[in-house]
Amino acid sequence: MAGGERLDRYLVRTGLAASRRQARELLASGRVRVNGRILTKGEAVQPSDRVEVEQAREGSVLKPNPEIPLAVLLEDPAMLVVNKPGLLPCHPIRRDERATLMNAVVARYPETADAGDKPLEGGLVHRLDNGTSGALIIARNPASFAFLRSAIRGGRIERRYLALVSGRPGATLELSLPIAHDPKNRRKMIVVHERERGAHAARPALTVVETIRRVGASTLVQVTPKSGMRHQIRAHLSDAGLPLMGDELYGGPPLAGLPPGRFFLHLNAMRFQSPAGGEFAIEAPLPSDLIDALAAMGDRAMR
């Protein structure tokens, strides 16, 4: 559309945005469409083009909390990646909660509150257990949320975790038994063996475990889940006799320096395609509590 007017300027001139800043926010959140397509601020529009602005939903459920620190690893017009600390919940369970990662996100990126299909989760594309730390993807608009959710369900987002397990696995393990909800404990998942297949509604799961190095009687491993079941890594490792250090729920031994509920599992690397274009490889630095836990066991490699 050469020779036309820049889209951000057009929005201000026609009153569809009150300022250039608001125009940029509207464009970043994917709420502006030209002839049915989402365009960027620098693209041009012609007098004959149909420009539509989707209004933000009133009264977003997620309450902003700027007091919670937020470590942003990457952002573009479609999404952002943040590094979640251990023990910080991903999103609230009740409307009055404000002490979660998504409360921190919407304080800086308010458009993410309305990007997803669940009001209390906003644009959160995937989740991490409270006791897990690491990289999380958050969509900034509904179109990006749909794109990224489809990618993660289709296995097109590669995720790699660092984990410290009790025991000494071989060089590489493939854990492929299906997983189901524990009928005796709603907080847990269970691995279903062949003899139990008829008793549980299990779903397929595959987890690849690669040894990095020994740390005393424990082993630092890289874990790559090839599916996305709840508690998949924790349940598979526990069933294999390699529970996570600190993971009391799944039989892991305590790890000095970690508070209750925190265990050694960190999503440290991701590779994926952004809806805005381009492939990204993201690394989330290991947090200080896990570095300190390794150091207390005599491992200084992460220092």
VOPAGU-2260 file (C-alpha; in pm, 1 decimal, decimal comma):
REM VOPAGU-2260
SITE   aa  ch    i         X         Y         Z
SITE  MET   A    0       0,0       0,0       0,0
SITE  ALA   A    1     269,3     247,2    -104,9
SITE  GLY   A    2     186,2     616,2    -104,2
SITE  GLY   A    3     -73,9     603,9     173,0
SITE  GLU   A    4     -73,3     734,6     530,5
SITE  ARG   A    5     107,8     563,5     818,1
SITE  LEU   A    6    -141,2     361,0    1017,3
SITE  ASP   A    7     -46,7     505,1    1358,3
SITE  ARG   A    8     -82,5     861,0    1226,8
SITE  TYR   A    9    -413,4     774,4    1062,2
SITE  LEU   A   10    -552,3     646,9    1393,6
SITE  VAL   A   11    -468,2     975,3    1568,6
SITE  ARG   A   12    -589,3    1200,4    1284,8
SITE  THR   A   13    -926,6    1027,2    1262,6
SITE  GLY   A   14    -979,0    1015,0    1639,9
SITE  LEU   A   15    -958,1     636,1    1664,0
SITE  ALA   A   16    -667,1     688,5    1905,8
SITE  ALA   A   17    -621,4     980,6    2143,0
SITE  SER   A   18    -242,3     994,3    2097,9
SITE  ARG   A   19      46,3     831,6    1915,0
SITE  ARG   A   20     119,2     634,8    2230,8
SITE  GLN   A   21    -233,7     496,8    2243,5
SITE  ALA   A   22    -212,1     418,9    1872,3
SITE  ARG   A   23     102,8     214,6    1934,1
SITE  GLU   A   24     -67,2      29,6    2221,6
SITE  LEU   A   25    -371,1     -49,3    2006,7
SITE  LEU   A   26    -147,5    -180,5    1728,9
SITE  ALA   A   27      71,7    -383,7    1967,4
SITE  SER   A   28    -235,0    -548,9    2119,2
SITE  GLY   A   29    -365,1    -656,1    1777,5
SITE  ARG   A   30    -688,9    -458,4    1812,4
SITE  VAL   A   31    -654,8    -272,1    1481,7
SITE  ARG   A   32    -748,3    -440,2    1156,2
SITE  VAL   A   33    -722,1    -301,2     803,6
SITE  ASN   A   34    -943,5    -483,6     556,9
SITE  GLY   A   35    -954,9    -767,1     810,6
SITE  ARG   A   36    -576,6    -790,6     856,4
SITE  ILE   A   37    -357,2    -691,5    1151,4
SITE  LEU   A   38     -90,7    -443,5    1038,1
SITE  THR   A   39     207,6    -278,0    1208,0
SITE  LYS   A   40     235,0      93,0    1287,9
SITE  GLY   A   41     464,7     173,5     994,2
SITE  GLU   A   42     240,6      27,9     726,0
SITE  ALA   A   43      28,3     261,2     514,3
SITE  VAL   A   44    -345,1     283,8     461,4
SITE  GLN   A   45    -537,6     420,9     167,7
SITE  PRO   A   46    -858,7     630,4     181,2
SITE  SER   A   47   -1055,5     331,6      51,5
SITE  ASP   A   48    -928,9      91,8     322,6
SITE  ARG   A   49   -1161,8     -28,6     598,5
SITE  VAL   A   50    -998,7      38,3     937,3
SITE  GLU   A   51   -1156,4    -123,0    1245,7
SITE  VAL   A   52   -1054,5     -81,4    1611,0
SITE  GLU   A   53   -1166,4    -344,7    1861,0
SITE  GLN   A   54   -1243,7    -188,7    2196,7
SITE  ALA   A   55   -1085,4    -342,4    2506,4
SITE  ARG   A   56   -1319,9    -537,8    2728,4
SITE  GLU   A   57   -1430,9    -340,3    3029,2
SITE  GLY   A   58   -1339,6    -442,9    3381,6
SITE  SER   A   59   -1059,3    -692,5    3325,9
SITE  VAL   A   60   -1054,9    -947,7    3606,0
SITE  LEU   A   61    -675,1    -946,4    3648,3
SITE  LYS   A   62    -568,7    -675,2    3891,8
SITE  PRO   A   63    -236,5    -503,2    3815,9
SITE  ASN   A   64      35,4    -523,2    4080,2
SITE  PRO   A   65     345,2    -319,5    3985,6
SITE  GLU   A   66     515,6    -405,9    4316,7
SITE  ILE   A   67     598,6    -760,3    4200,0
SITE  PRO   A   68     933,1    -764,4    4012,4
SITE  LEU   A   69     916,4    -883,8    3653,0
SITE  ALA   A   70    1214,1   -1019,5    3457,5
SITE  VAL   A   71    1136,0    -983,1    3085,7
SITE  LEU   A   72    1356,7   -1198,1    2862,5
SITE  LEU   A   73    1202,3   -1097,9    2528,0
SITE  GLU   A   74     916,5    -893,3    2387,3
SITE  ASP   A   75     777,5    -815,1    2043,7
SITE  PRO   A   76     437,0    -683,6    1924,9
SITE  ALA   A   77     278,7   -1028,5    1960,4
SITE  MET   A   78     411,4   -1169,6    2288,1
SITE  LEU   A   79     662,6   -1154,7    2569,1
SITE  VAL   A   80     870,3   -1411,4    2756,9
SITE  VAL   A   81     932,5   -1366,6    3129,8
SITE  ASN   A   82    1141,7   -1554,5    3385,9
SITE  LYS   A   83     911,7   -1676,1    3665,5
SITE  PRO   A   84    1062,7   -1711,3    4013,7
SITE  GLY   A   85    1002,7   -2025,6    4214,8
SITE  LEU   A   86     696,3   -2024,2    4446,1
SITE  LEU   A   87     527,4   -1739,1    4255,7
SITE  PRO   A   88     190,9   -1862,5    4117,1
SITE  CYS   A   89     137,0   -1806,1    3745,7
SITE  HIS   A   90    -211,8   -1661,5    3779,9
SITE  PRO   A   91    -475,6   -1594,9    4045,4
SITE  ILE   A   92    -742,0   -1845,2    4142,5
SITE  ARG   A   93    -976,0   -1578,3    4281,3
SITE  ARG   A   94   -1060,3   -1233,4    4151,8
SITE  ASP   A   95    -923,7   -1059,7    4462,1
SITE  GLU   A   96    -574,2   -1213,5    4435,4
SITE  ARG   A   97    -291,2    -982,8    4331,9
SITE  ALA   A   98      24,6   -1176,6    4425,7
SITE  THR   A   99      84,2   -1371,7    4102,9
SITE  LEU   A  100     298,1   -1340,5    3793,2
SITE  MET   A  101       7,1   -1230,3    3573,1
SITE  ASN   A  102     -74,8    -947,5    3815,7
SITE  ALA   A  103     280,5    -823,5    3760,2
SITE  VAL   A  104     251,5    -866,6    3383,0
SITE  VAL   A  105     -73,4    -672,1    3340,6
SITE  ALA   A  106      72,6    -385,0    3544,4
SITE  ARG   A  107     332,4    -335,4    3266,8
SITE  TYR   A  108     144,6    -482,5    2968,6
SITE  PRO   A  109    -227,6    -416,1    3029,5
SITE  GLU   A  110    -330,2    -557,0    2690,7
SITE  THR   A  111    -231,8    -908,7    2806,7
SITE  ALA   A  112    -529,7    -915,7    3045,8
SITE  ASP   A  113    -770,7    -963,3    2755,1
SITE  ALA   A  114    -554,4   -1174,1    2523,5
SITE  GLY   A  115    -660,4   -1523,7    2634,6
SITE  ASP   A  116    -982,4   -1716,9    2677,9
SITE  LYS   A  117    -976,6   -1740,7    3060,5
SITE  PRO   A  118   -1019,0   -1410,1    3247,9
SITE  LEU   A  119    -795,9   -1507,8    3540,3
SITE  GLU   A  120    -512,7   -1624,7    3313,7
SITE  GLY   A  121    -503,4   -1344,5    3057,1
SITE  GLY   A  122    -259,0   -1415,7    2775,6
SITE  LEU   A  123     -71,0   -1688,8    2964,2
SITE  VAL   A  124      12,6   -1941,7    2691,1
SITE  HIS   A  125     133,8   -2219,6    2923,1
SITE  ARG   A  126     182,4   -2266,9    3296,2
SITE  LEU   A  127     449,8   -2372,4    3541,9
SITE  ASP   A  128     383,8   -2526,7    3882,5
SITE  ASN   A  129     428,1   -2286,0    4173,5
SITE  GLY   A  130     746,2   -2466,2    4277,4
SITE  THR   A  131     896,4   -2450,5    3927,4
SITE  SER   A  132    1082,0   -2148,4    3790,7
SITE  GLY   A  133    1169,4   -2043,1    3437,6
SITE  ALA   A  134    1052,0   -1910,3    3104,2
SITE  LEU   A  135     685,4   -1835,6    3037,3
SITE  ILE   A  136     525,4   -1706,1    2717,8
SITE  ILE   A  137     245,6   -1448,3    2743,0
SITE  ALA   A  138      45,9   -1338,0    2438,6
SITE  ARG   A  139     -36,7    -969,7    2390,5
SITE  ASN   A  140    -349,3   -1010,6    2178,3
SITE  PRO   A  141    -610,1   -1278,8    2102,0
SITE  ALA   A  142    -470,6   -1367,8    1759,7
SITE  SER   A  143    -124,0   -1429,1    1904,7
SITE  PHE   A  144    -272,7   -1630,7    2191,2
SITE  ALA   A  145    -452,1   -1861,8    1945,5
SITE  PHE   A  146    -134,1   -1901,2    1737,2
SITE  LEU   A  147      87,2   -1982,4    2036,6
SITE  ARG   A  148    -162,8   -2214,6    2205,9
SITE  SER   A  149    -190,4   -2411,7    1883,2
SITE  ALA   A  150     189,4   -2426,7    1861,6
SITE  ILE   A  151     236,1   -2557,2    2214,2
SITE  ARG   A  152     -39,8   -2817,0    2175,8
SITE  GLY   A  153     111,5   -2927,0    1845,1
SITE  GLY   A  154     461,0   -2967,8    1990,8
SITE  ARG   A  155     605,0   -2676,9    1790,9
SITE  ILE   A  156     743,0   -2500,8    2100,8
SITE  GLU   A  157    1055,1   -2675,2    2229,8
SITE  ARG   A  158    1100,9   -2658,4    2607,9
SITE  ARG   A  159    1407,3   -2775,4    2800,8
SITE  TYR   A  160    1434,3   -2789,6    3178,5
SITE  LEU   A  161    1721,2   -2820,2    3422,8
SITE  ALA   A  162    1643,6   -3059,4    3706,7
SITE  LEU   A  163    1831,9   -3205,1    4000,9
SITE  VAL   A  164    1720,4   -3559,7    4071,1
SITE  SER   A  165    1789,3   -3801,8    4351,8
SITE  GLY   A  166    1983,2   -4096,0    4210,4
SITE  ARG   A  167    2196,1   -4165,3    3907,9
SITE  PRO   A  168    2020,8   -4222,3    3575,7
SITE  GLY   A  169    2192,6   -4348,9    3264,5
SITE  ALA   A  170    2315,5   -4113,9    2994,2
SITE  THR   A  171    1970,6   -4084,0    2834,3
SITE  LEU   A  172    1625,4   -4201,5    2938,6
SITE  GLU   A  173    1295,0   -4196,9    2752,1
SITE  LEU   A  174     999,3   -4213,3    2990,2
SITE  SER   A  175     688,4   -4293,3    2792,0
SITE  LEU   A  176     426,7   -4438,2    3027,4
SITE  PRO   A  177      88,9   -4258,6    3018,8
SITE  ILE   A  178     -22,5   -4027,9    3299,8
SITE  ALA   A  179    -355,5   -3990,8    3480,6
SITE  HIS   A  180    -502,9   -3803,1    3775,1
SITE  ASP   A  181    -443,1   -3971,2    4109,1
SITE  PRO   A  182    -786,7   -4089,2    4230,1
SITE  LYS   A  183    -669,6   -4069,6    4593,6
SITE  ASN   A  184    -502,8   -3727,3    4584,8
SITE  ARG   A  185    -637,0   -3449,1    4363,2
SITE  ARG   A  186    -305,4   -3261,8    4394,1
SITE  LYS   A  187    -111,2   -3538,0    4217,7
SITE  MET   A  188     -77,6   -3720,7    3889,3
SITE  ILE   A  189      19,9   -4086,5    3857,1
SITE  VAL   A  190     204,7   -4290,8    3597,4
SITE  VAL   A  191     -11,2   -4576,4    3470,3
SITE  HIS   A  192     158,3   -4911,3    3411,0
SITE  GLU   A  193      31,9   -5181,9    3177,1
SITE  ARG   A  194    -143,0   -5379,1    3450,9
SITE  GLU   A  195    -341,6   -5066,4    3551,0
SITE  ARG   A  196    -449,1   -4944,7    3206,3
SITE  GLY   A  197    -815,0   -5030,5    3246,1
SITE  ALA   A  198    -848,9   -4861,7    3583,4
SITE  HIS   A  199    -748,0   -4506,2    3487,6
SITE  ALA   A  200    -825,7   -4255,7    3211,1
SITE  ALA   A  201    -460,7   -4207,2    3119,4
SITE  ARG   A  202    -317,5   -3989,5    2843,5
SITE  PRO   A  203       6,3   -4044,7    2646,7
SITE  ALA   A  204     318,2   -3866,4    2771,6
SITE  LEU   A  205     683,6   -3868,7    2668,9
SITE  THR   A  206     975,2   -3721,8    2866,1
SITE  VAL   A  207    1340,8   -3734,0    2755,8
SITE  VAL   A  208    1606,4   -3712,2    3029,3
SITE  GLU   A  209    1976,5   -3649,2    2956,9
SITE  THR   A  210    2247,5   -3653,2    3222,3
SITE  ILE   A  211    2462,8   -3341,4    3257,5
SITE  ARG   A  212    2677,3   -3427,5    3561,0
SITE  ARG   A  213    2669,4   -3586,1    3904,0
SITE  VAL   A  214    2633,1   -3366,9    4211,6
SITE  GLY   A  215    2708,4   -3582,2    4513,9
SITE  ALA   A  216    2443,4   -3854,1    4533,7
SITE  SER   A  217    2223,1   -3649,9    4299,4
SITE  THR   A  218    2238,8   -3581,6    3925,4
SITE  LEU   A  219    2185,9   -3263,0    3728,6
SITE  VAL   A  220    1985,2   -3348,5    3416,3
SITE  GLN   A  221    1826,9   -3181,4    3117,0
SITE  VAL   A  222    1462,6   -3275,0    3068,3
SITE  THR   A  223    1267,6   -3228,8    2745,1
SITE  PRO   A  224     893,9   -3302,3    2763,8
SITE  LYS   A  225     750,9   -3405,6    2427,9
SITE  SER   A  226     393,5   -3367,9    2553,8
SITE  GLY   A  227     222,4   -3133,9    2797,1
SITE  MET   A  228      54,5   -3328,9    3074,9
SITE  ARG   A  229      11,9   -3172,5    3418,9
SITE  HIS   A  230     305,4   -3259,2    3649,9
SITE  GLN   A  231     448,1   -3471,0    3367,8
SITE  ILE   A  232     815,7   -3427,5    3452,7
SITE  ARG   A  233     761,6   -3468,3    3826,7
SITE  ALA   A  234     547,8   -3781,6    3791,7
SITE  HIS   A  235     767,0   -3949,2    3529,2
SITE  LEU   A  236    1089,6   -3887,7    3724,2
SITE  SER   A  237     937,5   -4008,0    4049,5
SITE  ASP   A  238     807,5   -4326,0    3887,1
SITE  ALA   A  239    1153,7   -4390,5    3742,0
SITE  GLY   A  240    1305,7   -4373,6    4091,1
SITE  LEU   A  241    1455,4   -4030,1    4022,1
SITE  PRO   A  242    1238,2   -3781,9    4213,2
SITE  LEU   A  243    1321,4   -3414,0    4199,9
SITE  MET   A  244    1525,1   -3284,8    4490,6
SITE  GLY   A  245    1289,8   -3091,7    4716,7
SITE  ASP   A  246     971,7   -3231,5    4559,5
SITE  GLU   A  247     803,1   -3368,2    4870,0
SITE  LEU   A  248     471,2   -3433,7    4691,9
SITE  TYR   A  249     639,5   -3686,0    4460,6
SITE  GLY   A  250     876,0   -3840,9    4711,5
SITE  GLY   A  251    1179,9   -3621,7    4657,0
SITE  PRO   A  252    1426,7   -3576,2    4944,9
SITE  PRO   A  253    1468,4   -3229,5    5099,3
SITE  LEU   A  254    1720,8   -2992,0    4948,6
SITE  ALA   A  255    1902,2   -2762,9    5191,9
SITE  GLY   A  256    1820,8   -2396,6    5142,5
SITE  LEU   A  257    1492,9   -2443,1    4954,9
SITE  PRO   A  258    1167,7   -2353,5    5135,7
SITE  PRO   A  259     868,7   -2591,0    5143,7
SITE  GLY   A  260     702,6   -2619,9    4803,9
SITE  ARG   A  261    1014,4   -2523,8    4608,4
SITE  PHE   A  262    1198,7   -2797,2    4420,1
SITE  PHE   A  263    1482,3   -2809,8    4169,4
SITE  LEU   A  264    1307,4   -2769,3    3834,0
SITE  HIS   A  265    1369,3   -2473,5    3604,4
SITE  LEU   A  266    1252,8   -2416,8    3245,6
SITE  ASN   A  267    1579,2   -2276,9    3112,9
SITE  ALA   A  268    1546,8   -2285,5    2733,5
SITE  MET   A  269    1277,3   -2247,6    2468,2
SITE  ARG   A  270    1270,9   -2232,6    2090,2
SITE  PHE   A  271     962,0   -2120,4    1899,0
SITE  GLN   A  272     815,7   -1909,7    1619,3
SITE  SER   A  273     661,6   -1574,3    1712,8
SITE  PRO   A  274     326,8   -1477,0    1557,4
SITE  ALA   A  275     494,8   -1145,4    1469,8
SITE  GLY   A  276     757,5   -1330,1    1264,4
SITE  GLY   A  277    1097,8   -1474,4    1339,7
SITE  GLU   A  278    1219,7   -1775,9    1532,5
SITE  PHE   A  279    1353,5   -1720,7    1882,7
SITE  ALA   A  280    1580,7   -1926,0    2108,0
SITE  ILE   A  281    1536,8   -1803,5    2466,2
SITE  GLU   A  282    1743,9   -1888,3    2773,7
SITE  ALA   A  283    1622,1   -1817,4    3126,6
SITE  PRO   A  284    1912,1   -1787,7    3373,4
SITE  LEU   A  285    1909,7   -2027,1    3665,9
SITE  PRO   A  286    1783,0   -1839,1    3974,4
SITE  SER   A  287    2003,7   -1773,0    4275,3
SITE  ASP   A  288    1819,4   -2013,0    4507,6
SITE  LEU   A  289    1899,7   -2309,2    4281,6
SITE  ILE   A  290    2257,4   -2191,2    4222,5
SITE  ASP   A  291    2304,4   -2165,8    4598,0
SITE  ALA   A  292    2156,1   -2512,8    4648,7
SITE  LEU   A  293    2406,9   -2659,7    4401,9
SITE  ALA   A  294    2693,4   -2471,8    4565,2
SITE  ALA   A  295    2594,4   -2606,0    4907,9
SITE  MET   A  296    2631,3   -2956,1    4763,4
SITE  GLY   A  297    2981,4   -2876,1    4641,2
SITE  ASP   A  298    2892,8   -2794,5    4278,6
SITE  ARG   A  299    3036,3   -2458,6    4167,5
SITE  ALA   A  300    2987,6   -2487,8    3790,2
SITE  MET   A  301    2687,8   -2250,5    3784,4
SITE  ARG   A  302    2869,4   -1973,8    3972,9
